Amino acid sequence: MKAKERIVEALNSLDLNKLQIETTPDEYKDILERRDMVLDEIDNISVDYSPYTRWYYHEMEKEVKYFFGIIVNEAKNKNEMIEKVLERFERECKNTLSENIVVKTTLVELLLRYDIKGNEQL
């Protein structure tokens, strides 16, 4: 599901009765006006994919693949290999959720490609 669709779904699923009870009349009116404005204008919002961000994640993915290629034949077993990759990219995995996802998704894809049965922690 796309981000715009999730926003529309979330706004349409607001429990208006509960919201009216939990807010003042002015707050309730303001929330409804804002919701309606977003619903009316959301289709006019262009999706902006940052070229720098795409490049950064692409480079990170390449680095995970490169490192995996180096250790795939050196590691004694799959757990050691997984540990080495996660250790090497520990900082990236702690930085942001998206970096964590890129590293771990790339690792899982490589494990599948090399027919190495995965690990529950991933």
C-alpha positions as a Markdown table, in Angstrom:
| # | Residue | x | y | z |
|---|---|---|---|---|
| 1 | Met | 0.0 | 0.0 | 0.0 |
| 2 | Lys | 1.3 | 3.4 | -0.9 |
| 3 | Ala | 1.8 | 6.2 | 1.6 |
| 4 | Lys | -1.0 | 8.3 | 0.2 |
| 5 | Glu | -3.4 | 5.4 | 0.4 |
| 6 | Arg | -2.4 | 4.8 | 4.1 |
| 7 | Ile | -3.0 | 8.4 | 4.9 |
| 8 | Val | -6.4 | 8.4 | 3.3 |
| 9 | Glu | -7.3 | 5.1 | 5.0 |
| 10 | Ala | -6.1 | 6.5 | 8.4 |
| 11 | Leu | -8.1 | 9.7 | 8.0 |
| 12 | Asn | -11.2 | 7.9 | 6.9 |
| 13 | Ser | -11.0 | 5.5 | 9.8 |
| 14 | Leu | -11.0 | 8.1 | 12.5 |
| 15 | Asp | -13.5 | 7.4 | 15.2 |
| 16 | Leu | -15.4 | 10.7 | 15.1 |
| 17 | Asn | -17.6 | 9.9 | 18.1 |
| 18 | Lys | -14.6 | 9.2 | 20.3 |
| 19 | Leu | -12.8 | 12.2 | 18.9 |
| 20 | Gln | -15.7 | 14.5 | 19.7 |
| 21 | Ile | -15.9 | 13.2 | 23.3 |
| 22 | Glu | -12.1 | 13.6 | 23.9 |
| 23 | Thr | -11.7 | 17.1 | 22.4 |
| 24 | Thr | -13.2 | 20.5 | 22.8 |
| 25 | Pro | -15.7 | 21.7 | 20.2 |
| 26 | Asp | -13.1 | 24.0 | 18.7 |
| 27 | Glu | -10.4 | 21.3 | 18.5 |
| 28 | Tyr | -12.9 | 18.9 | 17.0 |
| 29 | Lys | -13.9 | 21.4 | 14.3 |
| 30 | Asp | -10.2 | 22.2 | 13.6 |
| 31 | Ile | -9.4 | 18.5 | 13.2 |
| 32 | Leu | -12.3 | 17.9 | 10.9 |
| 33 | Glu | -11.3 | 20.9 | 8.8 |
| 34 | Arg | -7.7 | 19.7 | 8.6 |
| 35 | Arg | -8.8 | 16.2 | 7.7 |
| 36 | Asp | -11.1 | 17.4 | 5.0 |
| 37 | Met | -8.4 | 19.7 | 3.6 |
| 38 | Val | -5.9 | 16.8 | 3.4 |
| 39 | Leu | -8.5 | 14.4 | 1.8 |
| 40 | Asp | -9.3 | 17.1 | -0.8 |
| 41 | Glu | -5.7 | 17.9 | -1.6 |
| 42 | Ile | -3.9 | 14.6 | -1.3 |
| 43 | Asp | -4.2 | 13.7 | -4.9 |
| 44 | Asn | -2.5 | 17.0 | -5.9 |
| 45 | Ile | 0.6 | 16.3 | -3.9 |
| 46 | Ser | 3.4 | 15.0 | -6.0 |
| 47 | Val | 5.6 | 12.2 | -4.7 |
| 48 | Asp | 9.2 | 13.5 | -4.4 |
| 49 | Tyr | 11.8 | 10.8 | -4.4 |
| 50 | Ser | 15.1 | 12.2 | -3.3 |
| 51 | Pro | 17.9 | 11.2 | -5.7 |
| 52 | Tyr | 20.4 | 11.5 | -2.9 |
| 53 | Thr | 18.4 | 9.1 | -0.7 |
| 54 | Arg | 18.0 | 6.6 | -3.5 |
| 55 | Trp | 21.7 | 6.8 | -4.2 |
| 56 | Tyr | 22.7 | 6.4 | -0.5 |
| 57 | Tyr | 20.6 | 3.2 | -0.1 |
| 58 | His | 21.7 | 1.8 | -3.4 |
| 59 | Glu | 25.4 | 2.3 | -2.2 |
| 60 | Met | 24.6 | 0.7 | 1.1 |
| 61 | Glu | 23.0 | -2.3 | -0.6 |
| 62 | Lys | 26.1 | -2.6 | -2.9 |
| 63 | Glu | 28.4 | -2.5 | 0.2 |
| 64 | Val | 26.4 | -5.3 | 1.9 |
| 65 | Lys | 26.6 | -7.4 | -1.2 |
| 66 | Tyr | 30.4 | -6.8 | -1.6 |
| 67 | Phe | 31.1 | -7.6 | 2.0 |
| 68 | Phe | 28.9 | -10.7 | 1.9 |
| 69 | Gly | 30.8 | -11.8 | -1.2 |
| 70 | Ile | 34.1 | -11.6 | 0.7 |
| 71 | Ile | 33.0 | -13.6 | 3.7 |
| 72 | Val | 30.7 | -16.1 | 2.1 |
| 73 | Asn | 33.5 | -18.6 | 1.5 |
| 74 | Glu | 35.5 | -17.7 | 4.6 |
| 75 | Ala | 32.8 | -18.2 | 7.2 |
| 76 | Lys | 32.7 | -21.5 | 9.0 |
| 77 | Asn | 28.9 | -21.6 | 9.2 |
| 78 | Lys | 25.8 | -19.6 | 8.3 |
| 79 | Asn | 25.5 | -18.1 | 11.8 |
| 80 | Glu | 29.0 | -16.8 | 11.8 |
| 81 | Met | 28.4 | -15.3 | 8.4 |
| 82 | Ile | 25.3 | -13.6 | 9.5 |
| 83 | Glu | 27.0 | -12.3 | 12.6 |
| 84 | Lys | 29.9 | -10.9 | 10.6 |
| 85 | Val | 27.6 | -9.0 | 8.3 |
| 86 | Leu | 25.5 | -7.6 | 11.2 |
| 87 | Glu | 28.6 | -6.7 | 13.1 |
| 88 | Arg | 30.1 | -5.0 | 10.1 |
| 89 | Phe | 26.9 | -3.0 | 9.5 |
| 90 | Glu | 26.0 | -2.5 | 13.2 |
| 91 | Arg | 26.3 | 1.3 | 13.0 |
| 92 | Glu | 24.0 | 1.5 | 10.0 |
| 93 | Cys | 21.4 | -0.8 | 11.6 |
| 94 | Lys | 21.3 | 1.5 | 14.7 |
| 95 | Asn | 21.2 | 4.8 | 12.7 |
| 96 | Thr | 17.7 | 4.6 | 11.3 |
| 97 | Leu | 15.0 | 2.1 | 10.7 |
| 98 | Ser | 15.4 | 2.5 | 6.9 |
| 99 | Glu | 19.1 | 1.7 | 7.0 |
| 100 | Asn | 18.4 | -1.3 | 9.2 |
| 101 | Ile | 15.8 | -2.5 | 6.7 |
| 102 | Val | 18.2 | -2.1 | 3.8 |
| 103 | Val | 21.0 | -4.0 | 5.5 |
| 104 | Lys | 18.8 | -6.9 | 6.7 |
| 105 | Thr | 16.7 | -7.1 | 3.6 |
| 106 | Thr | 19.8 | -7.3 | 1.4 |
| 107 | Leu | 21.3 | -9.9 | 3.7 |
| 108 | Val | 18.1 | -12.1 | 3.6 |
| 109 | Glu | 18.0 | -11.8 | -0.2 |
| 110 | Leu | 21.6 | -12.9 | -0.4 |
| 111 | Leu | 20.9 | -15.9 | 1.9 |
| 112 | Leu | 18.1 | -16.9 | -0.3 |
| 113 | Arg | 20.1 | -16.5 | -3.5 |
| 114 | Tyr | 22.9 | -18.7 | -2.1 |
| 115 | Asp | 20.3 | -21.2 | -0.7 |
| 116 | Ile | 21.5 | -20.6 | 2.9 |
| 117 | Lys | 18.7 | -21.3 | 5.3 |
| 118 | Gly | 18.0 | -18.2 | 7.3 |
| 119 | Asn | 18.1 | -17.3 | 10.9 |
| 120 | Glu | 15.1 | -16.5 | 13.1 |
| 121 | Gln | 16.6 | -13.2 | 14.2 |
| 122 | Leu | 16.3 | -11.8 | 10.7 |
